[in-house]
Amino acid sequence: MQTFAENELLSFKPNLPLHDLFGHGNEVNLRADMYHAGKEIFYQHPLHIGIHEFITNKVLHAKIDISNESRFPQRAAYLREEWFDRLIPELMNEIWIQGIAAVSFIKRSGIMHPIVNKDELGRYYNITIVRSKRTFLHKYRFYYRDKNSILRVDRTCMIFGNFGYDPDPISGALRSVVASLIRDERSFANQKTLADIAATNMARPMILTHTKRGAVGSFALENVTPPYYGGQDYVSEEQRRRITFAADQLDVMARHQQEFWDEYLQQIEDRTRGREFSAHQAYMNIIPLPPDHESASYQRADIRKDWREINEIFETNACLAYGIQRAHIISTPGKLQVSLTLADLVLIGLINRWRKYLSLILTKLMHRVFPDDETATIELLPDIKDTIENVHLKYMDGVLTWEGYKEYISILTGIDIKYLNKEEPPREQIVSVTHPPKERKEKKALF
């Protein structure tokens, strides 16, 4: 027989007819429950927030090249002001959460504005995976709910995928970065909750007591065993007597505890009046014992000794799922971290891949909004593996022009190109700190 835990690990129920997996005909809905569970983690967990803010800022820190910018300056200004800072983070977030990104369009002031569909999957819109019975390839279809809550196909919506973790075409389960971490997130959250409870119990431990004499009853003091056989009258009378005795004991204990707390609170009030605003914390751990009871051994709460290692493993797995090293986000004192060179190479490769994907998406969106110029492109220039000193040497050697030199310096340092010198100074006057000027032959610039 299948256990509950095993059933939870399956993406769909066993022995389910094949046609039910595809919903309507050959379509299957994306798992909205996984999407909303991942969205809650993605936007609330500090680790996820720090990771995607770090990567997004690195991607946005790029020189964006718009072709034909000189011919259409107003269009380029619109794209720079309205698109990049808004669309790029939203596209990256949706790709991280569900593996694909759906973009619809709304018309404002005669211009089509792209809107990233988010937050309402399964409520106000559905995305289905359509499989071809002949080629076994799949594509996506977007449904929106109209005023009558009827799902209608929106063929103008553009859905971008093929990032390496598209949803499962059979079950509709998400295979995105965040979806792959949901189980780890829940396991880590449960362990953290138990650790917090244990820490609280350690501050105020449970106190167990035992009675000084035997069990309460008429034969407790005489140490004799009650008769095995007894009449019905004896049994009922014995039960009534025990209930009465227990009620009396509870009343005495309640009065005793009430007296203790009254005296305790009175002492605090007296100290407050006497301007002694602090009472010793030991009073908070004093509990009056019931009559005829004495303290016994108590359960001592304890937290895991390897909690720090568990936390580091969780952080490492989360960072690796996003494609970065843990050293990019968190540094643990006293432990050997990955070398800066290796970390930079991993990060540069990741950032350049994101810039390549986003360049293609933004170019397709621009062709949809401005169909009159299908040759126009938007490119987020890739990160270069160079240093300021090497760029300076290339300029001194004549490999770089002054305009190329300024552009590379802007990319490396983040300084806006408008703050750099507009006129090209004589090359012999440019002095490097690490490389003194030398007599160099002027060469023809490559670009």
C-alpha positions in Angstrom: 0.0 0.0 0.0 1.3 3.4 -0.9 2.1 5.7 2.0 1.0 9.3 2.3 4.6 10.5 2.0 5.2 8.6 -1.2 2.0 9.9 -2.6 3.2 13.5 -1.9 6.3 12.9 -3.9 4.4 12.0 -7.1 3.5 14.8 -9.5 0.2 13.2 -10.3 -2.0 10.3 -9.0 -1.2 6.8 -10.2 -3.6 4.9 -12.5 -4.9 8.2 -13.9 -6.3 7.9 -17.4 -3.9 9.4 -19.9 -6.5 11.8 -21.4 -7.0 13.4 -18.0 -3.4 14.5 -17.8 -3.9 16.8 -20.8 -7.0 18.5 -19.5 -8.9 19.6 -22.7 -7.7 17.4 -25.5 -3.9 17.8 -25.7 -3.6 20.7 -23.3 -2.4 20.6 -19.7 -2.6 23.5 -17.2 0.5 24.9 -15.4 0.4 24.0 -11.7 -0.9 27.2 -10.2 -0.5 25.9 -6.6 3.2 25.4 -7.1 3.4 28.9 -8.6 1.8 30.6 -5.7 3.8 28.6 -3.2 7.0 29.6 -5.0 5.9 33.2 -5.2 5.3 33.4 -1.5 8.8 32.1 -0.8 10.4 34.2 -3.5 9.1 37.5 -2.3 9.3 36.9 1.5 12.4 34.9 2.2 15.4 37.2 2.8 17.8 34.8 1.1 15.8 34.8 -2.2 15.4 38.5 -2.0 19.1 39.1 -1.6 20.0 36.7 -4.4 17.7 38.0 -7.1 18.4 41.6 -6.2 22.1 40.9 -6.5 21.8 39.2 -9.9 19.3 41.7 -11.3 21.5 44.7 -10.4 24.4 43.0 -12.1 22.3 42.5 -15.3 21.0 46.0 -15.2 24.5 47.4 -14.9 25.0 47.0 -18.6 25.5 49.3 -21.6 22.3 48.9 -23.6 22.7 49.4 -27.3 19.6 50.3 -29.4 20.1 50.1 -33.1 18.9 53.1 -35.2 18.9 55.2 -32.0 20.1 58.2 -33.9 17.3 57.9 -36.5 14.5 57.5 -33.9 15.7 59.4 -30.7 12.2 59.7 -29.3 11.7 55.9 -29.5 15.0 55.3 -27.9 14.2 57.7 -25.1 10.8 55.9 -24.5 12.5 52.5 -24.4 15.2 53.7 -21.9 12.7 55.5 -19.6 9.8 53.0 -19.7 11.1 49.6 -20.5 14.4 48.5 -19.1 14.2 49.3 -15.4 10.7 47.9 -15.2 10.6 45.0 -17.7 14.0 43.4 -17.0 13.4 42.6 -13.3 9.8 41.4 -13.9 10.9 39.1 -16.7 13.7 37.6 -14.6 11.4 37.1 -11.6 8.8 35.2 -13.6 11.4 33.1 -15.2 12.8 32.2 -11.8 9.4 31.4 -10.4 7.7 29.4 -13.1 10.3 28.9 -15.8 8.6 31.0 -18.5 7.3 34.5 -18.8 4.1 35.7 -20.4 3.8 39.3 -21.7 0.6 40.9 -22.8 0.0 44.4 -24.3 -2.1 47.3 -23.3 -2.6 50.4 -25.5 -2.0 53.8 -23.9 -1.7 57.1 -25.7 -1.5 55.3 -29.0 1.5 53.2 -28.0 1.4 49.5 -27.0 2.9 48.9 -23.6 4.2 45.4 -22.7 2.8 44.1 -19.4 4.4 41.0 -17.7 1.6 38.8 -16.4 2.3 37.8 -12.8 0.8 37.0 -9.4 -2.6 35.7 -10.7 -1.9 32.4 -12.5 -4.9 30.2 -12.1 -7.2 33.0 -10.9 -7.4 35.6 -13.7 -5.4 33.8 -16.4 -4.3 30.3 -17.2 -1.3 29.1 -19.2 -1.6 25.7 -20.9 1.0 23.5 -22.6 -0.2 22.3 -26.0 1.5 19.2 -27.3 1.5 18.2 -31.0 0.5 14.6 -31.5 2.5 14.4 -34.7 5.8 16.0 -33.8 5.6 15.6 -29.9 6.7 19.3 -29.6 4.9 21.6 -27.2 4.0 25.3 -27.1 2.2 27.5 -24.7 -1.3 29.0 -24.9 -2.6 32.0 -22.8 -6.1 32.2 -21.5 -7.6 35.2 -19.7 -10.9 35.5 -17.8 -13.4 38.0 -19.2 -16.1 39.9 -17.2 -18.2 36.8 -17.1 -15.3 34.7 -15.7 -15.1 32.7 -19.0 -11.6 31.7 -20.1 -10.8 33.0 -23.6 -7.7 32.6 -25.7 -5.4 35.6 -26.0 -3.3 35.0 -29.2 -1.6 38.4 -28.9 0.2 37.3 -25.6 3.8 36.4 -26.1 5.2 33.6 -23.9 9.0 33.2 -23.7 10.6 29.9 -22.6 13.5 27.7 -23.5 15.6 28.9 -20.5 16.5 25.3 -19.5 13.7 24.7 -16.9 10.4 24.8 -18.8 7.3 23.3 -17.0 6.7 19.6 -17.3 4.7 19.0 -20.5 3.0 15.9 -19.1 1.9 17.0 -15.6 2.2 20.8 -15.8 4.5 20.8 -12.7 6.9 23.7 -12.5 10.6 22.9 -12.9 11.9 26.4 -12.3 14.6 27.5 -9.9 12.2 28.4 -7.1 10.1 25.3 -7.7 13.1 23.1 -7.2 13.8 24.7 -3.8 10.2 24.5 -2.4 10.9 21.2 -0.5 14.2 22.4 0.9 12.4 25.6 2.0 9.7 23.7 3.8 12.2 21.4 5.5 14.4 24.3 6.6 11.4 26.2 7.8 10.2 23.3 9.9 13.7 22.8 11.5 13.9 26.5 12.2 10.5 26.5 13.9 11.5 23.5 16.1 14.7 25.3 16.9 12.8 28.4 18.0 10.5 26.3 20.2 13.5 24.5 21.8 15.2 27.8 22.5 12.1 29.1 24.2 11.7 26.0 26.3 15.4 26.3 27.3 14.7 29.7 28.8 11.7 28.4 30.8 12.0 24.7 31.1 9.1 22.4 32.1 9.2 21.3 35.8 8.0 17.8 36.7 6.9 16.9 40.2 6.0 13.8 42.2 4.1 13.3 45.4 5.9 12.7 48.7 3.4 9.9 49.6 1.7 7.2 47.6 -1.3 7.5 45.4 -4.2 9.5 46.8 -6.8 7.2 48.4 -8.0 5.7 51.6 -5.4 3.0 51.6 -2.4 5.1 50.7 -1.2 5.8 54.2 -1.8 2.3 55.5 0.1 0.7 52.6 -2.5 -2.0 52.1 -4.1 -3.1 48.9 -7.8 -2.4 48.5 -10.0 -5.4 48.3 -10.3 -7.0 44.9 -13.9 -7.9 45.4 -16.3 -5.2 46.6 -19.9 -4.5 46.4 -21.5 -1.9 44.1 -22.1 0.5 46.9 -18.4 0.4 47.9 -17.3 1.2 44.3 -19.6 4.2 43.9 -18.7 5.5 47.4 -15.0 5.2 46.7 -15.3 7.1 43.4 -17.3 9.9 45.1 -14.8 10.2 47.9 -11.8 10.3 45.4 -13.5 13.0 43.3 -14.2 15.1 46.5 -10.6 14.7 47.7 -9.2 15.6 44.2 -11.5 18.7 44.1 -10.2 19.8 47.5 -6.6 19.3 46.5 -7.1 21.4 43.3 -8.8 24.1 45.3 -5.9 24.3 47.7 -3.4 24.3 44.9 -5.2 27.1 43.1 -5.4 29.2 46.2 -1.7 28.6 46.9 -0.7 29.7 43.4 -3.0 32.7 43.5 -1.4 33.8 46.8 2.0 33.4 45.3 1.3 35.5 42.2 -0.5 38.1 44.3 2.5 38.5 46.5 4.8 38.5 43.5 2.9 41.2 41.7 2.7 43.2 44.9 6.4 43.1 45.3 6.8 44.4 41.7 4.4 47.2 42.4 6.2 48.2 45.6 9.5 48.2 43.8 8.1 50.3 41.0 6.8 52.8 43.4 10.2 52.9 45.0 11.7 53.6 41.5 13.2 50.1 41.2 12.1 49.4 37.7 13.8 46.0 37.3 12.8 42.8 39.0 15.1 39.8 39.0 14.4 37.4 36.1 14.7 34.4 38.3 11.2 35.2 39.6 9.8 34.4 36.2 11.0 30.8 36.5 9.6 30.2 40.0 6.5 28.0 39.9 4.6 27.1 43.2 4.3 23.4 43.6 1.0 21.7 44.5 0.6 20.4 48.1 2.5 17.1 48.9 4.6 17.5 45.8 8.4 18.0 45.4 10.5 18.8 42.4 11.7 15.9 40.2 13.8 15.7 37.0 12.5 17.9 34.2 12.6 17.7 30.4 15.5 19.8 29.2 15.0 21.2 25.7 18.1 21.3 23.5 18.7 22.6 20.0 20.8 20.8 17.3 24.5 21.3 17.6 24.9 21.3 13.8 22.4 24.1 13.2 25.0 26.4 11.7 26.1 23.7 9.2 22.5 23.0 8.2 22.0 26.7 7.6 25.1 26.9 5.4 24.1 23.8 3.4 20.7 25.4 2.7 22.2 28.7 1.7 24.7 26.9 -0.6 22.0 24.9 -2.3 19.8 28.0 -2.9 22.7 30.0 -4.4 23.8 27.1 -6.7 20.2 26.8 -8.0 20.4 30.4 -9.1 23.8 29.8 -10.7 26.1 31.7 -8.3 28.5 30.9 -5.5 27.6 31.3 -1.9 30.6 33.6 -1.5 28.8 36.2 -3.7 26.1 36.7 -1.1 27.4 35.4 2.3 30.9 35.2 3.7 31.5 32.9 6.7 34.4 34.0 8.9 37.0 31.4 9.6 36.2 29.3 6.6 38.0 29.0 3.3 35.8 30.6 0.6 36.0 30.1 -3.2 38.7 32.1 -4.9 37.7 35.5 -6.2 38.9 34.6 -9.7 36.7 31.5 -9.9 33.7 33.4 -8.4 34.0 36.2 -10.9 34.2 33.8 -13.8 31.1 32.0 -12.7 29.3 35.3 -12.2 30.3 36.8 -15.5 29.1 33.8 -17.4 25.8 33.9 -15.6 25.3 37.6 -16.2 26.2 37.4 -19.9 23.7 34.5 -20.4 20.9 36.6 -18.8 21.9 39.6 -20.9 21.7 37.4 -24.1 18.3 36.0 -23.2 16.9 39.4 -22.3 18.3 41.0 -25.4 16.3 38.5 -27.6 13.1 39.0 -25.5 13.3 42.8 -25.6 14.1 42.8 -29.4 11.0 40.6 -30.1 8.8 42.9 -27.9 10.1 45.9 -29.8 9.2 44.3 -33.1 5.7 43.7 -31.8 5.3 47.3 -30.5 7.1 48.9 -33.5 6.5 46.6 -36.5 7.7 49.3 -39.0 11.3 48.6 -38.2 11.9 44.8 -38.0 15.7 45.2 -38.3 16.0 47.1 -35.1 17.7 45.3 -32.2 18.2 45.8 -28.5 21.4 44.4 -27.0 22.6 44.3 -23.4 26.3 44.4 -24.0 28.1 41.4 -22.4 30.4 41.9 -19.4 34.0 42.0 -20.4 36.7 40.1 -18.6 39.2 43.0 -18.3 40.7 45.5 -15.9 41.0 49.3 -16.0 44.8 48.9 -16.5 44.5 46.6 -19.5 42.0 48.9 -21.1 44.3 51.8 -20.6 47.2 49.9 -22.1 45.1 49.1 -25.2 44.2 52.7 -25.6 47.9 53.7 -25.3 48.8 51.0 -27.9 46.2 52.5 -30.3 44.0 49.5 -30.3 41.1 51.4 -28.8 39.8 54.8 -30.0 38.9 57.4 -27.4 35.2 56.7 -27.8 35.8 53.0 -27.2 38.0 53.7 -24.3 35.3 55.8 -22.6 32.7 53.1 -23.2 34.8 50.4 -21.6 35.7 52.6 -18.7 32.0 53.3 -18.2 31.2 49.6 -18.2 34.0 48.7 -15.8 33.5 51.5 -13.3 29.8 52.3 -13.6 30.6 56.0 -14.2 28.1 57.5 -16.7 29.9 58.2 -20.0 28.6 61.8 -20.0 30.9 62.6 -17.0 34.0 61.5 -18.9 36.2 63.9 -20.9 34.5 64.6 -24.3 37.7 65.6 -26.1 40.5 63.2 -26.6 43.6 64.3 -24.8 47.1 63.6 -26.2 48.0 60.1 -25.6 51.4 61.0 -24.1 49.6 63.0 -21.4 47.6 60.0 -20.1 49.6 58.6 -17.3 48.8 55.3 -15.6 49.5 54.7 -11.9 50.7 51.2 -12.4 52.2 51.6 -15.9 54.4 54.7 -16.5 54.3 56.3 -19.9 56.6 54.8 -22.5 57.5 55.6 -26.0 55.0 53.8 -28.1 54.3 53.6 -31.8 51.0 54.9 -32.9 48.9 52.1 -34.4 45.7 52.2 -36.4 42.6 51.7 -34.1 40.6 48.5 -34.7 37.3 50.0 -33.4 
